Amino acid sequence: QVQLVESGGGLVQAGGSLRLSCAASGRTFTNYVMGWFRQAPGKEREFVAAFSWSGRNTYYADSVEGRFTISRDNANNTMSLQMNSLKPEDTAVYYCAARVRAAAIPTMPDSYRYWGQGTQVTVSS
C-alpha cells in the first residue's frame, strides 16, 4: 500500500524558515509526479510546488516562487520543501501528494491519487 508521511511542520515567526519532508513507501516513486499542496482554514486546497515525473522539472505557485524550494531524493523515496521568508499567509496544513507520470505537472488536487496526512505550518506575525 502506498503511504506518504509528512514531517517538519511547526510554529515560526514571519521571516523565518521551515523545512518539510515527505517520506514515500509502498513503491518506487521514480516515475511519479510528486508535489506539495496546502490548505488554510476555510479555503480550498491549493498547489504549492511539484516535480515532474522525471525529476528534471519543477513548478511553483506564484505565491511561493523565490521563497520555497522543492527537492527530491529518488534513491530514498523522499521529497522536501524548504520554506524561507515565511509570511502569515503561508499558514496552512501542508500535504505531500503523488501521482503516476503525466505530460505536464498537474496543479489541481484532483489530479493526484496519493496523499499524506498533512503537517501544520503556522507563521506568526
Secondary structure by P-SEA (a helix, b strand, c coil): cbbbbbcbbbbbccccbbbbbbbbccccccccccbbbbbcccccccccccccccccbbbbcccccccbbbbbbccccbbbbbbccccccccccccccccccccccccccccccccccbbbbbbcc
